[in-house]
Amino acid sequence: MSSVSENEANIFMSEFEELVLDIDAIGIFAHNTAIALPMFIPGFGVAWGIFSAWSTGFAFASIAVIAPQLEDIPPLSILFLSPFGLMELVAYSFGISRSFILIRAVSKKISLVPLIKPTLIEIGIVVGLLLAGGYLEFYMIELAQEEGLLIPGL
């Protein structure tokens, strides 16, 4: 998690609110897929995954600044305790690990042809996980809104 000033948190949260204003399950899926698929690019995927992890930490830090009652909740617990968080974590892990496997094969001058089928299978698994996760996340957000469990402004 990053250190975030109140000004940075307010800027981030206003941009975040605009991004998710009318988002639905397909929008969540599309957003997460746009993050996950570049993680399969040999070499770049590892760097993209690290940047994505940092961005998530920045988002958690911004939310904690805006809603101090969440400050004592470890950010990783949110990922590990929410089913869609686990699904996203597994999906991103597939992409990052495949990126590493592919760049290792390239650096050792190993043919990439035998790696095409497993890579395509993993991409299919990632898309399936993120599609299911998008619907589950949207359902849980809708349920929380109906029950009044969401913090105003988040």
C-alpha positions as CSV (number, residue, x, y, z in Angstrom):
1,M,0.0,0.0,0.0
2,S,1.2,3.5,-0.8
3,S,1.2,6.6,1.3
4,V,-1.4,9.0,-0.2
5,S,-2.1,12.6,0.7
6,E,-5.7,13.7,1.2
7,N,-5.5,15.8,-2.0
8,E,-4.2,12.8,-4.0
9,A,-6.9,10.6,-2.5
10,N,-9.7,13.1,-3.4
11,I,-8.4,13.3,-7.0
12,F,-8.2,9.5,-7.3
13,M,-11.7,9.0,-5.8
14,S,-13.3,11.6,-8.1
15,E,-11.7,9.9,-11.1
16,F,-12.7,6.5,-9.7
17,E,-16.3,7.6,-9.2
18,E,-16.5,8.7,-12.8
19,L,-15.1,5.4,-14.0
20,V,-17.6,3.3,-12.1
21,L,-20.6,5.6,-12.3
22,D,-22.7,3.4,-14.6
23,I,-20.5,0.2,-14.7
24,D,-22.2,-3.1,-14.9
25,A,-20.9,-6.7,-14.9
26,I,-19.7,-6.5,-18.4
27,G,-17.9,-3.2,-17.7
28,I,-16.2,-4.8,-14.7
29,F,-15.2,-7.8,-16.8
30,A,-13.9,-5.6,-19.6
31,H,-11.9,-3.5,-17.2
32,N,-10.3,-6.5,-15.5
33,T,-9.6,-8.2,-18.8
34,A,-7.9,-5.1,-20.1
35,I,-5.6,-5.3,-17.1
36,A,-5.1,-9.1,-17.3
37,L,-4.4,-9.8,-20.9
38,P,-1.3,-7.6,-21.2
39,M,0.2,-9.7,-18.4
40,F,0.6,-12.5,-20.9
41,I,3.1,-10.5,-23.0
42,P,6.5,-12.0,-22.5
43,G,8.6,-9.9,-20.1
44,F,6.3,-6.9,-20.2
45,G,3.6,-8.8,-18.4
46,V,5.7,-9.1,-15.2
47,A,6.3,-5.3,-15.2
48,W,2.6,-4.7,-15.9
49,G,1.6,-7.0,-13.1
50,I,3.9,-5.1,-10.6
51,F,2.4,-1.8,-11.8
52,S,-1.1,-3.2,-11.4
53,A,-0.3,-4.3,-7.9
54,W,1.0,-0.9,-7.0
55,S,-2.1,0.8,-8.5
56,T,-4.3,-1.5,-6.4
57,G,-2.3,-0.5,-3.3
58,F,-2.7,3.2,-4.2
59,A,-6.4,2.7,-4.6
60,F,-6.7,1.0,-1.2
61,A,-4.7,3.7,0.4
62,S,-6.9,6.4,-1.2
63,I,-10.0,4.7,0.1
64,A,-8.5,4.4,3.6
65,V,-7.8,8.2,3.6
66,I,-11.3,9.0,2.5
67,A,-13.0,6.4,4.8
68,P,-10.7,6.3,7.9
69,Q,-12.9,3.5,9.4
70,L,-11.3,1.2,6.8
71,E,-7.8,2.1,7.8
72,D,-7.4,-0.9,10.2
73,I,-8.5,-3.4,7.6
74,P,-5.6,-5.0,5.9
75,P,-6.0,-4.5,2.1
76,L,-5.0,-8.1,1.3
77,S,-7.8,-9.4,3.5
78,I,-10.3,-7.7,1.1
79,L,-8.7,-9.6,-1.8
80,F,-8.5,-12.9,0.0
81,L,-12.0,-12.7,1.6
82,S,-14.0,-11.7,-1.5
83,P,-14.6,-14.4,-4.0
84,F,-14.2,-12.1,-6.9
85,G,-10.9,-10.8,-5.4
86,L,-9.6,-14.3,-5.3
87,M,-10.7,-14.9,-8.9
88,E,-8.9,-11.8,-10.1
89,L,-5.8,-12.6,-8.1
90,V,-5.7,-16.1,-9.7
91,A,-6.3,-14.7,-13.1
92,Y,-3.6,-12.1,-12.8
93,S,-1.2,-14.8,-11.5
94,F,-1.8,-16.9,-14.6
95,G,-0.9,-14.0,-16.8
96,I,2.2,-12.9,-14.9
97,S,3.5,-16.5,-14.6
98,R,2.9,-17.2,-18.3
99,S,4.8,-14.0,-19.1
100,F,7.7,-15.2,-17.1
101,I,7.6,-18.7,-18.7
102,L,7.5,-17.1,-22.2
103,I,10.3,-14.7,-21.6
104,R,12.4,-17.5,-20.1
105,A,11.8,-19.6,-23.2
106,V,12.7,-16.7,-25.5
107,S,15.9,-16.0,-23.5
108,K,16.9,-19.7,-23.7
109,K,16.0,-19.8,-27.4
110,I,13.4,-22.5,-26.8
111,S,10.7,-22.8,-29.5
112,L,7.5,-21.1,-28.5
113,V,5.3,-23.4,-30.6
114,P,4.8,-26.0,-27.8
115,L,3.8,-23.1,-25.5
116,I,1.0,-21.8,-27.7
117,K,-1.7,-24.3,-26.7
118,P,-1.1,-24.0,-22.9
119,T,-1.0,-20.2,-23.2
120,L,-4.3,-20.1,-25.1
121,I,-5.9,-22.5,-22.5
122,E,-4.7,-20.2,-19.7
123,I,-6.1,-17.1,-21.5
124,G,-9.4,-19.0,-21.8
125,I,-9.3,-19.8,-18.0
126,V,-8.5,-16.1,-17.2
127,V,-11.3,-14.8,-19.4
128,G,-13.7,-17.3,-17.7
129,L,-12.6,-16.4,-14.2
130,L,-12.9,-12.7,-14.9
131,L,-16.3,-13.0,-16.6
132,A,-17.6,-15.0,-13.6
133,G,-15.8,-12.6,-11.2
134,G,-17.3,-9.5,-12.9
135,Y,-20.9,-10.8,-12.5
136,L,-20.2,-11.9,-8.9
137,E,-18.7,-8.5,-8.1
138,F,-21.5,-6.6,-9.7
139,Y,-24.1,-8.8,-7.8
140,M,-22.3,-8.2,-4.5
141,I,-22.2,-4.4,-5.2
142,E,-25.9,-4.3,-6.0
143,L,-26.7,-6.4,-2.9
144,A,-24.6,-4.1,-0.7
145,Q,-26.3,-1.0,-2.1
146,E,-29.7,-2.5,-1.5
147,E,-28.8,-3.3,2.1
148,G,-27.2,0.1,2.6
149,L,-23.8,-1.4,3.4
150,L,-21.7,0.7,1.1
151,I,-20.0,3.8,2.4
152,P,-21.4,7.0,0.7
153,G,-19.1,8.2,-2.0
154,L,-17.4,4.8,-2.6
